Amino acid sequence: MAVLIYLHGFLSSPRSHKARQVADWLARERPDITYVCPHLTPYPDRTRQQLETLVNGLSGERIYLMGSSLGGFWATWLSERYDLRTVLINPSVRPWDFMPDYLEVDLKGYHTDDSYRLEARHLAQIKAMDVPRPSRPENYWLLVQTGDETLDYRQAVEKYRGARQTVEPGGDHAFQGLERHLPELIAFLDNKD
């Protein structure tokens, strides 16, 4: 049995548009793949522990990763730690660059009533999880759109050099038209080589 773990972005949730899009597509087209989308907080140590527990609990299963935005940062960390195939969608490469804008202010989740408050120690925690350059670029497929208004797509293109890459002109941080790529993306994750 295969399990696809979808990791959502900063202050997002399993109810995000992309998460639901992937879940719906898998339910229709690949019901043999179990879909899991954990609700991640913006607290790095808590997220790290949650993801380790999740992956360790799936021992014996084929695990695939898909991460969007900050979820792409976490997917990269998991991929390196457990040698997993991974699809990255407009991933955050240097989250500690944007996080200072969110320190010591009340934050609210986009799809939930959850509230958070980040502190300076959280920057150090997320930096400690950084993978400067993937050691197995063949495990990754990077999808970015040049019109991403939130993150500089060029940082991801550079970091994941050597990995399979789809760089589309225009678009935005939501990655317009993701569904048209899903058959190929799932085939890539499913590749048993």
N, C-alpha and C positions, 0 to 999 in steps of 0.2 A: 504494500500500500504506500502511496506517496502522499505527502503533506506539503501544501504550499503555505508558508508563513508570509503574510503581507504586513509590512511595517509602515504605518502612517506617519505623517509629518508632525512638526511642532504645533502643539495645542490642537491637533486634529483628533480624529477618533476612528473607530471601525465604521462609523456612519459617513465617512467622507465619500465624495463622488467616485473617486478612483477605486477605493476599497470595495464599494458596492458594485461597481462595474466589473471588477475582477471576480468577485464572489458570484455575481449573476451569470457571468460567462462560463465559469467553471461548472456551476450547477447545471447549465444547459448543455454544454459541449464536452465537459470532462468530469462527469460525476464520480469517476474513479479516483480523483484527487481530492483529498480532504482539505478544506480551506480553513485557515486559522488566522484571525487578525486580533492580536491582543491590544487592549487599551493601554497605551504608553503615556506615562506622565513626563513632564519636562525635566524631572529630577534624574540625572545620569546614573548615580549609583543604584537607585531603585530600578531603573530600566534595565541596567546590566544584569542585576540579580534575577529580575523577572524573565529576561530572555534566556539566560543560562538555565534556569529551572525548566522553562518551556522546552528547549532543545534537548536537554538531558532526559526529560520525561518522554521524549519521542524516540528513544533508543530503539534501533532496529527498523525504523521507518526510513524511507527515502525522503529527505527534506529538501525543499526548494525555498529560496528566498526571493521576495520582491519587496523593494523599499523605495518610498517616494520622499523626496526632500530630506528632512532629518531622519526619516526611516531608512533612507539610502545610506546615511552615515552608519546607522546601527546594523544594517544588513551587511555592510562591508566588514565591520568588526566581527559579526557572527560567521561570515563566510571564511575569513582568515582563521578564526579560532577552530572551526569545525570542518573546513574544507568542503564548502557547499556551493552549488551552482546558484548564481544570483543575477537578478535583473534589477537595474537601478534606473529610476525615473526622476530626472532633474534632481539628482542627489545633492545634499548639503555636504560640501567638502571641508569647510572650516566653520563649523557652527559657533565656535567661540568668538568669531568676528561679529555675528549679529546678536548674540546673547547679551552683551553688555547693555543694549538698549532696553532689555527686559528685566534688568536687575532691580530689586527693591521696589517693584511696582506690583499691584494686584493684577494678576492675569486670569483670564477666563477661557475655558475650552470653547472651540468654535461650535461644537455640536452637543455639548453637555453643560451642566450647571457647575462642573468642577472648577475650582479656583486654585491658583498656585502663586507662590512668591519665590522667585529665584534669588539666590545670594551669590556672592563672589566665589564661595567654595565650589559651586556647581560648575563654574568655568574650568577650574582645575580638574574636576572629576571628568568632564567631557574630553578635555585635552588628553587625559591619561588613556582614553579609549581610542585615540586616533591611530589609524593605520596610514603611515606616510605614503606608501606605495604598495598596492596589492602584490603579494608574492606569487600568485597564480592567476595572471590576467585571463587565462583561458576559461576561468570560472565565471567571468562577468560579461554581461551585455549591458552597455550604457545607452540610455535613450535621453537625449536632451533636445530642447527647442531653443533656438537662438533668441527668441522674444521673451524668454523667462524674465519677468520683471522683479523677481525676488532674489535670485541667485545668478552669479556670473557663470554661464554654461562653460566658458573656456577653462575654468578651474577644474571642472570634472573631466573635460576632454584631456587635459594634461595629466591629471592624476591617474586616469585609467588608460593611459597610452599602452597599446599592446592588447587591450581587451577589444572585443567586438563593440562597435559603436554605431549608433544611428543618431546623426546630427541633422535635425530638420530646421529649415529657415522659418522664422516667424514663430507662431504659437505663443505659449505663455507658461507660467509655472505649473498650471494644472495639467499640462501636456495634452493639448487638443488632439483628439482622434486616437487615443490609446487603444480603443477596442479593435481597431483594424490590425494592430500588431499582435494581439493576444495569441492567435494560433501559432505564429512563429516563435513567440517568446516562450510559450509552454513547451513547444517542441525542443527548444534549446535547453530548457530546464530538465526536460525528460531524457535528454541524450545520456545514454549509459556509458559512453566512452570515458 
